[in-house]
Amino acid sequence: MDPVNPGSGNREPGTDSREPESVDVLALARQLIDIESTTGNEAEVGKFLAGYLRGRGYSVLEQPLAAITGKPRSNVIAAIGEPELVFSTHFDCVPPFFPSRVEDGVLSGRGACDAKGILAAQVAAAEKLRAKGETRVGLVFVGGEERGSDGAKAANKIASKTRFLVNGEPTDLRLGAATRGCYRVKLTAAGKAAHSGYPELGESAIEKLIDCLVALRAADWPGDPQLGKTHYTVGLINGGVAPNVIPPNAEAEVFFRTVGDHEPVRELLKKILNGRVEVKEILELPAVRMHTVPGFEVAVFSYFSDVPFLSNWGTPLLIGPGSIHVAHTDHEHVRIDELNRAVDTYETLAIRLLAS
C-alpha cells in the first residue's frame, strides 16, 4: 500500500505482533463523536485516530489534505499486513456539532450514524479479525465526504492491490445494491430594475425564475427499474434588492438525484428552460451499482457516497448501522445493539469476501 508521494505522509512500520485487545465499540464511538469535526475541522479527530491505531500496532499513513479552515487535515490509512480488503468511511460531519449522549440503549451525537459510529464498528471488526490471525484487512478513513469528497479523491491516488472496498454509510445494516447519482445546477435569471410603482418599466427576474421552477414540476424525469424516478430539490433560492424594486436578478440551485446517464436529464432541462435562464453545472456524480453477497439483506439508497471516488480500492460494497433518515438531523443517533451487531456483520462479510 505505497503512496504515490511517500514524502507527503507519516507512515510507520506496523511490526507489532502483540495479541490485540478487543475494542469497546461504544467507548470508541463516543470518543470520536466528542471531537468536533465538521468538514474543514477534521484535524483533531484525524490525529486522535492515527494515534489510536498506532497504539494498536498499525502502520499508519496520515495523508495531508488541503486546509479549508486554515487547519491542516489528513486522511488516516492503516494496515497490519498487505490488505486485500479495506473498511472505509469518513470522519467529517455536517454542522452543527453536538456531543455524545447515551440514553435507553441509544447513542446520540453528531456522527453517531454518519459516520463515526460506523468507523468505530469497522475498527472493532478489524481487530476481531486480527485476533483470529487475519491481517489482510486495512482501514481507509477520510475527511471531506460531506463537501465534495476531497478526502476520497486524495486516497484514490494511493497505489493499492486490495480486492474489496467495504464502505460505511447508514444503511440499517443492509447491503447497498445501488445508490443514486447527482446533478446539481445553478439557474440564474436576469431582469431589469425599476420602481415597483411602475412595473411596466422593468422586468422581474424573480418571476422569470419562478416560472422556470414551476415548469420543472410537470416534467417526466428519467426512471430506472431498480432506483426509481429521478427527483430533485430546489435547495437554495435568492434574488432581488429591495421590496419596492422590480428585481433585476434571481438565482436558484437545483439538486437532482439521478438514476442513470445524465444526458437525458440535461437535455430535458434545456428543453424546459428554453433559454429563459442561464444554467451553470455545479456537481455531477454517477449512479453506482455495487457488489452484494448472498445471505445479506439488500436495498437501494437515494444518497451518494465516497464509493465513486475510491475506485482503486477494489470492488465496492456499502453497508453500515443506523438510518439515513436521522443523519444530518438534530436527533442523529444509532441503537447500541445495532452498533454491536455491525461489528459482527463487518467481520462476517470480510470473512466471506476474503474466502471468495
N, C-alpha and C positions, 0 to 999 in steps of 0.2 A: 504494500500500500504506500507507494512512493509519491510524494507531492511533485507536481511539475516544477515547482521552485522550492527546493528543500530549504533554502535560506530564509523563506518567508514565515516559517513557523517554529515552534519549540517542541520537538519530539524527543522523548527519552526512551531508551530501550526498555521493553517490558519483559524482564527476565525473572520476575518474582514467581516462584513456584509454590508459595505457601498455599495451604488449603484455604479457599475463600470462605469468609464468613457470610451467612445469609444476610440479605438486605431487608431491613424493615421498610417496606414499600410506603407505608403511611408516613413514617417519620421523614423519609427522603422527600416524598411529595410535598410535605409541609415546609421543609427547609427550602425547597426550590420556589414554592409559591410565595414565601415570605420575603424573597428578594425581588424587589420591583424591577421588572424587565420589559416594560412596554417598548415597542420597536424603536430602536435607536439607543436604548438604555440597557443593552444586554451585557455590558462589560462585566459587572459584578457576578451575575449568575454564571457566566462562562468561566470566570476564574474559580468560582466555587466548584463547579462541576469538574473542571480539569484537575483541581487538587484532590477532589474526592476520588476520582478514578485512578490518579497516580498513586494515591494511598492504598489502593487495592491491587497495585502491581501492573496496571495497564500502561502500554506505550501510548502516549497522548500527543496529538498534534493540535496546537492552537493555531488555526488558520485565520490570519487577520482579514477583517472586512473593513470597508470604507466607513469612517465615522459619520454618523448622522447628526448627533447632538454635540459633537466635539470630543466625544469619549471614544477610546479605542474599543472595538468589538472583535470577537473571534468566534468562528465555529470551533466545536470540540469534537475531534475524531479520534477514536480509541480502539485498540485491539490488544490481544494477548499473543495469538498466533497469526497466521495468514488467513484472513477471513474469506469464507465462501458465501456467507450471508451476513447482512448488516441490518440491525434495527436502527430506524431513523425517525426523528421527529424534530420539532422546533421548540425553542425555549423563549422566544419573544411572545408577547401577549398584546392584546388591544387595551387601550385605556378605558376607564380609569382603573388604577391599581386598587385592590383591597386584599388584606391579608387572609391567611387560612383560619378556618374555624371548623371544629368537629362537633356535630350535634346529631343525635338519633341515628347513628350509623352512616352519616353523610359528611363528606369532606367538601367544604365550600371554600372559595377563594379564586382570585384571578389566575387562571391557568389550571384549575382543578381538573378540567377535562380537555382543555385546549391550550397547551398540551403537556403541562408539567407532570400531571398525574400519569399520563401515558409514558413520559420519559422515565419516571421512577419505576414503573412496571417493566419497562424494557431493560433497564439496568438489573433489576432483580431477576428477570428471566435469564439474562446473560450469565449472571453469577450462579444460578441454579444449574445451568448447562455446564459451566466451567467446573463446578463441584463434581460433576459426573465425568470429567475428563474431556469435555467438548470445548475446544479452543478455536473453532473455525467461525466464531461469531464476533463481529465487530459492531461498533457503535458510531453513528454519524448524526450528531446533534448540531443544528444550525440556527442561526439568527435570521431575522428579516422576513420570515414567511408571511407575516400579516401585511407587509407593504412591498410586494414585488419580488419576493423570493431571492433576494440577493445572496443570502447565505447558501442556498441550494445551488445557485448558479456557480458560486465560487467552489463549492465542494465537488461539483461535476468536472472541474479541471484536474482533479487528482486521479492519477492512474490507479485503476482497481481491477482485480481479477474476480470480484465477487459474482456469484451466480444469481443471488436473490436479494432484493431490497424489500424489507417489511417496514412500510411507512406507517406512522401512527397518527391518526386523527380520530375524533369521536365518531364511532360507528355502532355503538351499542354492542360491541364485540361481534359484529357481523363482518365478513369479508366483503370489501367493496368490489363489485363486478365492473362498475364503470362510474366515472364522475363526469359532470358537465364541464364544458369549456366556458370561456367568457369572451365577450366582445364589448368593449367599453368605448363610447364615443362622447364627444362634446359637441353639442349643437349651439351655434351662435347666430342670433338674428340681429340684423341691422335695421334701424328705423331712422326717423328724423324728429329731433326735438322741436317742441312748440309749446306755447301756453295752453294749459288744459281747457281754458275758456274758448279756444279756437282750434278744436281738434282737426278741422279740415286743413290746417296749415302744416300738420305733422304726420308722422306715420309711426304707429305703435309697434316697437319691436317685441314687446311682451305679448300682444295679441297675435302677432305673426307666429311667435314661438308656441303659444298655447294651441293654435290651430294645428300645428305640426304634431304636437304631443297627443292631441285628441285623435288625430289620424292614425297614430301608431296602434291605438286600441282595436281598430277594426281589421288590422292586418292578420292574415293567416300565416303565422310564422312556421318555419320548418319543424318537422317532428321526427322521432326515431322510435322504432318498436320497443327498444329497451329503456331509453331515457325519457321518453315522452316529448311534449311540445317545448320548443324554445319559449322562454318567457323573459320579461325584462322589468327593471325597476328604474323609475326616474329618481335618482338618488340625491341630486343637487339641482337647485334652480336659483337664478339670481338675475336681477335686472332693474332698470330704471335709475333715476337720480333724485326724484322728489315726488310726493303725492300729487302735486299740481303741475307736473311737467309730462307731456307726451314722451314716453320712454324711448330713447334713441338706441338702446342696447338691451339685450337679454341673452342669457345662456342657460343651458341645462346639460347635465351629464346623465347619460342613459347606459345602464349596465345590463347587457343581455347575458343570460345563462344559456349557453348553446349546447346542441346535441349532435352536431356533425360538422361538416365543412362550413366555413364561414362565408363563402362566396354567395350562396343564396340569400343569406341574411343581409349582406352588404348590398346586393342588387335590389332586394325588396325595399330596403331603407331608402336607397337612392330614388326609387320609383315613387314612394310615398311622399318624400320631402320635396321632390320635383324642383330642386334648386332654390327653395324658399329660404333655407338657412344654410350656413356653412357647416360642414361635417369634418371634425378632426378625430382621427382614430387615436385612442389613448393606450389601450391594452388589448392584447389578443392572446388567448391560450386555447389549445385544442381540448376537445373532449378526450378522455382517456379510458381505454379498456384494460382491465387488469387480470392477473392470474388468480384463479381460485383453486381451492383444494377440496376434494370430496369429503363430506362429513362436517363441513363448516357451513353455517347459515350465511347466505349471501344477500346483498341488497345493492341498489344503485343510489347515488347521492348527488344532490344538486349543487354542492360546493366543489371547489377545486383545491388542489393541494400542491406540495412541492414535487410530487411524482414526475411531472413532465420535465423538470429541470434536473433530475437525478438519473438520467438515462444510462450513465456509465457505471452504475452500481448494481446492475442486474435486472432480472425480470421483476416487475413491481407487483407488490401486494399492498393492500390498505386495510388496516384494522386497528381498533383501539376501544377502550372503555369510555363510557359517558355518551351523552346525547348531544348532537349538534344543535338541538333546539334550545339548549341552555347556554351554549358557548356564546361569548360576546355579550352576555346579559349581566345585570346586577345581581343575579342569583345563580351564577355559574357554580356547578357542583358535580360530584360523582359519588355514587354509593361506594362505601369502603369494601363491601363484599364483592362488588364488581371490579374494583381495583385489584383485589387479591386474585379473583378469577382471571384477570387479564394476565397476570404473571404466568399462571399455568397455561393459558391459551397461547401466549407467545412461545413458551417452552415447547409445547406440543407441536405447534406449527413449525418451529425451527427444526425439530427432530424429523418431522415428515419431509420437509423440503431438503434437508441435507442428505437424507437417505434416498432421495429420488435420483 
